[in-house]
Structures are given as structure tokens and as C-alpha cells.
């Protein structure tokens, strides 16, 4: 009679550990992508040729986020490209550029939020790259009254700045 209760508690504790580990992995993936997008204002220059630089930046941010998620061995990680992890479907990737209370989708923004050019390194305050990673966690105990899946969403925001890598030794 006690054995099923103990077994239930052990599985529940293991599931909570998996949930926490998944949340940390998703947070890390969001940070990796946002950090890359915020590294250089030139990444958001939509004039060379129109939109190509922005699309290249968003594609690289997505690839970095998916690679970080895949590297953390998420149980329900799903991708359409298992070799290079250029895209992933669980978790999903979303990106916005934010400036002064306004936001624009990264891919369709051409590097602008309203009329503010995020590639302008003199823009004060600078634009913020906001990445959202959303993951559907599937618990081991997916029996009623427990949910079949739990959505984990993590956000990461970095201000765009022109950082320069350190000189080679």
C-alpha cells in the first residue's frame, strides 16, 4: 500500500527536476540568441541590400537558440534540421526589436522600430533585442488531473551595443 505512494512521489520529484532543467535550458537558448543579436548595431542595418542583413541576423539567432536547446538534450526537442539545427519546432523562437515602448517583429522590421533605426549606434537609448523561446514540456505523469503538457516560455532582452572582440594575443 505504501509502495505506490512512494513510487508516485519519486516520479513526481524526477518530473520537477526535469521541468526545472528544461526551464534553465530554454532560458540559456533565449540568452544565446539575444546576446548574438545585440552584439553589433550593424547586424540590424536593413539597407545593405534591403533586409538581407536583418534576415541573416535573425537566421543566425534562430540557429544559435536551436543549437543551444539541442545541446541541452531536451527530451521533447523537435527540429526540421537535425544536422545543423537551423530551425526548431519545440522550442519555438520569436524575436522583437524594442525601442521607447514600441516593438517590431525582427524579421519584418528591416531594423526599424517605428521610425527609429536600430542600426544607428548613436540612438539613445539603443534598441533592445527581445527573444522569446517557448517549449512544451511533457511530464511523465500525464494522467488526469495532471496536465498533458506544460508550456515554458522564457524571455531574454539585451540592449544593442557595438562591442568589439578582444585583440588576438
N, C-alpha and C positions, 0 to 999 in steps of 0.2 A: 504494500500500500504506500509506503514511503518512497520506494524506488522511482515510480513515475513522477512524483513531485520533485525529487532531486534531479532527475533527468531533465525535466522541464526547466528548472532553474539553471542548470548548466548550459542548456541550449540557448536560453534567453540571455545569459551573460555573454556567451560567444557571439550572439547576434548583435548585442550592444557594442561589443568590441569591433565587429565588422563595420557597424554603422559609423562609429567614431573614426575608424581608419579610412573609410570611404570619404567621409566629410573632409578629413585632412588632405587626402589625395586630390579631391576636387578643388579645394582651396589653393593647393600648390599649382595645379594646372591653370587656374584663373590668373594667379600671380605671374606665372611664367609668360603667359600671353600678354598681359597688361604691361609688364616690365619691358618686353620687346617693343611694343607699340609706342611706349613713352620715351624710348632711348634717344630718339633724334626727331626734331620737328620736321626735318626734310622727308621723313617717311610719309608725311601727310600732304606733300606737295602734289596737288591734283592737276597741275598744268603741264607735266612732262611725260609723255603726251597725255592728254586729258584722262585722268582716272587710273592710268596704269600703275603709277607708284602706289597709290592708295590700295588698289586691288592686290598688288604684290605684298604689301604690308599686312593686309588682312589675311591673305592666304598663309603667310608665314606665321602670323599669330595663331591661326587655327591649327596649323601643323604642330607648332610648339605645344599648344594646350593638349592636343590629342596624343602627342608623343609622351608628354608628362603623365597623362592619365593612363596610357597603356603601360608605361614603365612602372606604375604603382600596382599593377596586377589587380585592377578592379575586377571583381567576379563577373559582373554583367557588362563589361566593356564591349561595345559594338562599334565596328568600323566598316567602311566600304573599301578601305585600302590597308590590309593587314601588313603590308611590307613597309610602306613609308608613313603611314598614319597621317595622311594629308587631311583627312576628314574623319569625324567620328559621329555616331548617331546616339550613343549613350556613353558618355555625357554629350550634351549639345553645347554649342558655342554661340554666344551672342556678344556683339561689341557695339558700343556707342561712344561718340565723341561728345564731351560736355564742356560748356563754357557759359559762365554767368547765368546759371539757372536754366539754360536751354540745352537740348540734346539732339543729336542726329545719328542715325544708323551709320556705322563706319563705312560700309561698302557703298552706300548710295550718297554719301556726304560730299565726295570729291575733296575731302579735307576741310570742309567749312561747317561751322555751326552758325546758322542764320547767315550773317554776312562776315563773320569773323573767320579769318584764315588761320587754321591751326598749325600751318607750317611756318607762320611768322614767328620767329624766335624773340621778337620784341613785344608780342602780345602779352598784356598784363590784365588779369592773371592769365597764365598759359592754359591751354585746353587740357582736359583730363581724359585719359583713355579709361573707359569703364567696360570691363569684361565680366560676363555672367556665364558660369558653367552650371548646367542643370543635369542631375544624374538621378535615374530611377533605381533606387536600392530595393532589392527583393529579399526580404527576410527568409530565413529558414522556416520559421513557424508562420507560414502564410495561411493559417486556418482561422475561421471566424472565432472570436471577434477581432483578431489581429488583421491589419491591412495586408493586401497582397503586394503592395509596393509603397515606398516612402520616397517622396521627391526631396532631394537635397539640392539646394541652389546656393552657390557661393559667388560673391561679388568681389572684384578687386579693382581698385582705382589708383592710377598713377598719373601725376602731372607730367606733361610733355616737357622735356628739357634736353638741351643739346649736350649730352655727355660725350666725352672723348675717352677712348680706351687708353690705358697707361702705355707709355712707350715701351718697346721691347727692350729687354736687358742686354 
